[in-house]
Amino acid sequence: MDKLERLLNLTAALLHADRPLTADDLRERVGGYPDAKPSFRRTFERDKDDLRSMGMPLRVEAVPGSNPPIDGYRLNRDEYAGAELHFEPDELAALHLATNLVQVDGDDTALVRLGAAGGSPPEEQLGHVPFSATLATLIGAAADRRAVTFTYRGAERTVEPWRLSFSRGHWYLDGWDRTRSAERLYRVDRLESDVSLAGEALEPIGSVADPLDLRGWELGDGPAIEATVRIDPDQAAYARHILGDVALAEDGSVTASLQVRNIDAFRSFALSFLEHAEVIGPPELRVDFVSWLEAQA
């Protein structure tokens, strides 16, 4: 169990406690602590300090019925969530921990203020997530079911955001592109203009694509081209490692069909096999690939 999971479990236990919980109670309920008592105590003390540094109102109260009094710990749900926030306490806890343990760009964002990001020392933060006013607008539009307009690859787009996701170091916008009447996936840092709101969203939210499930040549906003590539037998094992369980031909080679939206990424994939890969079709893609190779010579 890593630190983030342990702190989330600790916070959940403190929020759901109907009485103050002792350190031993929390050790049993939370899990993930060292077995040795001195090590547990040191880790537990650090965890308490972390929660307090994030602004969580951790209370220390005597456990009812204990004699002599034993310290117990809890988080008051009403005090923690507050009257003006539209989060359940559990949801707020997860967001609060995430914004403290992951460094989010832009200390003036609402997310950072909510989570008091920056409270954890840099060496204890788990990652770095870029944030911007553009991203904030897109997240708000997705939550409020509003359309947005922006320029992407030289063309103005009107898009109904469905989901914002962070993958491979970049934010991605998945939504309905009214211009193309189809679902499209955009890399947010490649937007070429500010984002403006453009009225209410009209299209029902569909099943969104997950960037983690997409390969480089599938990440793009253009129409998909079905490319056919043949890979020689001596490179077939590596090809199947990348592409999955692609059938082998009798000679041991692999012929794969790829849905290509990003030509540059497709070229990079084909060139990784050097002379052992051949673009078979469609004809226009093969001609484009050969012309590109000749231009590089």
Secondary structure, 3 states (H helix, E strand, C coil): CCHHHHHHHHHHHHHHCCCCECHHHHHHHHCCCCCCHHHHHHHHHHHHHHHHHCCCCEEEEECCCCCCCCEEEEECHHHHHCCCCCCCHHHHHHHHHHHHHEEECCCCCHHHHHHCCCCCCHHHCCEEECCCHHHHHHHHHHHHCEEEEEEECCEEEEEEEEEEEEECCEEEEEEEECCCCEEEEEEHHHCCCCCEEEEECCCCCCCCCCHHHCCHHHCCCCCCEEEEEEECHHHHHHHHHHHCCCCECCCCCEEEEEEECCHHHHHHHHHCCHHHEEEEECHHHHHHHHHHHHHHC
